[in-house]
Amino acid sequence: MGFGVESRHVLCHFMRMNRPALLEWLPTQGIRRDAYDFSGDFGSETYVLRECPKGWEVYYSERGQKKSHREFSSEHEAGEFFRTLILNDASTRQA
């Protein structure tokens, strides 16, 4: 038995929002693979979640600049913020 989109959206609240979980979950939401990056290589027009000296950081990479930059002490907190950002941006969806 499969889960519908609404069920998958609800299930994410019970998952640990780490990079492996996000890699599995994001495609189920129709998010384009080129809309996000977990390495921080400053791709253009991508949402980034990566480890940093203070813990974890999330930002939108635009022309090499960090926009909406936030730092978190845990990967789960960063993943939740990342998930919210990317889901609220309709341009991240597959056509």
C-alpha positions in Angstrom: 0.0 0.0 0.0 1.5 3.4 -1.1 1.1 6.8 0.5 -0.4 9.8 -1.2 1.4 13.1 -1.3 -0.4 14.5 1.7 0.5 11.4 3.7 4.1 11.7 2.7 4.1 15.3 3.8 2.7 14.4 7.2 5.2 11.5 7.5 8.2 13.9 7.1 7.3 15.4 10.5 8.1 12.1 12.1 11.4 11.6 10.2 14.8 12.8 11.2 15.4 15.6 8.7 19.0 14.7 7.9 20.6 14.7 4.4 20.0 11.0 3.6 16.3 11.3 4.6 16.0 14.5 2.6 17.6 12.9 -0.5 14.9 10.2 -0.3 12.0 12.5 0.6 12.5 15.5 -1.7 11.8 13.7 -5.0 8.5 12.4 -3.6 7.5 16.1 -3.3 8.4 16.8 -6.9 11.5 18.8 -6.0 14.0 19.0 -8.9 17.4 17.5 -8.1 19.2 20.6 -9.4 17.3 22.8 -6.9 19.4 21.7 -3.9 22.9 20.8 -2.9 24.4 19.2 0.2 28.1 20.0 -0.6 28.1 23.8 -0.6 30.0 24.1 -3.9 28.1 27.4 -4.5 26.0 26.2 -7.4 23.9 28.9 -8.8 20.2 29.2 -7.8 20.3 26.3 -5.3 19.3 25.6 -1.7 22.2 24.4 0.3 22.4 22.3 3.5 25.9 21.6 4.7 28.1 21.0 7.7 30.1 24.1 8.9 32.4 24.9 11.8 29.5 25.9 14.1 27.4 22.9 13.2 25.1 23.1 10.1 24.1 25.9 7.8 21.3 26.4 5.3 21.2 29.1 2.6 20.1 29.9 -0.9 23.1 30.2 -3.2 22.6 33.0 -5.7 25.5 34.1 -7.9 28.0 32.9 -5.3 26.2 34.7 -2.5 24.6 33.2 0.6 21.0 34.4 0.9 18.6 33.5 3.8 21.6 32.2 5.7 21.0 30.5 9.0 23.2 28.3 11.2 22.0 25.5 13.5 23.5 23.2 16.1 21.9 20.1 14.8 21.5 18.5 11.3 17.8 17.9 12.1 17.1 21.5 12.9 18.9 22.6 9.8 17.0 20.0 7.7 13.7 21.3 9.0 14.5 24.8 8.0 15.9 23.6 4.6 12.7 21.6 4.0 10.5 24.7 4.8 12.5 26.9 2.5 12.5 24.5 -0.5 8.8 23.6 -0.2 7.8 27.2 -0.1 9.6 28.0 -3.4 7.4 26.9 -6.3 10.4 27.2 -8.7 12.0 24.1 -7.1 9.2 21.9 -8.5 9.5 19.7 -11.6 7.6 21.0 -14.6 
